[in-house]
């Protein structure tokens, strides 16, 4: 049966009218589905038993479930999330003293081929549905309340998959997460991370979701970036920059460049100079991300001196830079490590 959550509010109204019910029933059901994140039609207690039975004859609800929960020594929680068709994705709850962040997935596997990422080694099986994305957020919110006694504060689309390759569902999920009739979270606390697809960056700007944007960059030298992220040869850095400038003009929101520094790959002065030149073209900041090995031996974390050299030169150029330390590495929950290792 079809998941009732695939119906819009207007479609729900049409459905209930076809049953001879008042249109307001649609709003009641919508509230159960998206605000309360209810997963059982039978528990919609403001509907009559007869009506619930009639709905259940045509529709179902296919919630995600936790197949495996792992806890890191640093407090990070990784969820192996099982979908209704038996496929698995992973999502992560990252706690700090002041916030809890949900790192959510948008695809089963990934459409891209970044050399340093474990998820990229997986075949892309399919895009996640809107409800499957929202379910991850609601699940982590409940875990945040349970384990850390506070609601979820931030969301990053940095899990499995490229969000821009599942654009329609990601955008609709964000609307469900942020609307008052949904989870009611602030869009300013949501970051969409992309490897850089200019057309979709512009589209995201035009859709006026008021979310933040992060670009997985890793090198501002074209040939080197294409070696690290082979798919990027279709999307030149000049085209990406033009789309980022368009983003800033439309939204006024500063772009975050996500950047891993690897030993012998992008740890030289020429790499830093190229990054500074790229950053100067648009209001931006840099997150230096501690690399998390994926076991292939090709990419190794840079030494402390190289990291400090990046920080010093970026700061001297007037560019805001932060170092994002690895979290959840002992359970393969850190950036680039999500690969369903425990799927068996």
PyMOL commands that set and color helices and strands:
alter all, ss='L'
color gray80, all
select helices_A, chain A and resi 4-6+9-18+24-35+41-43+49-58+119-121+130-148+163-178+187-189+198-206+222-228+230-234+237-251+269-279+304-316+329-331
alter helices_A, ss='H'
color red, helices_A
select strands_A, chain A and resi 2-3+59-60+65-71+77-82+88-95+100-103+107-108+126-127+154-157+190-194+212-216+255-260+284-289+321-324
alter strands_A, ss='S'
color yellow, strands_A
deselect
rebuild
show_as cartoon
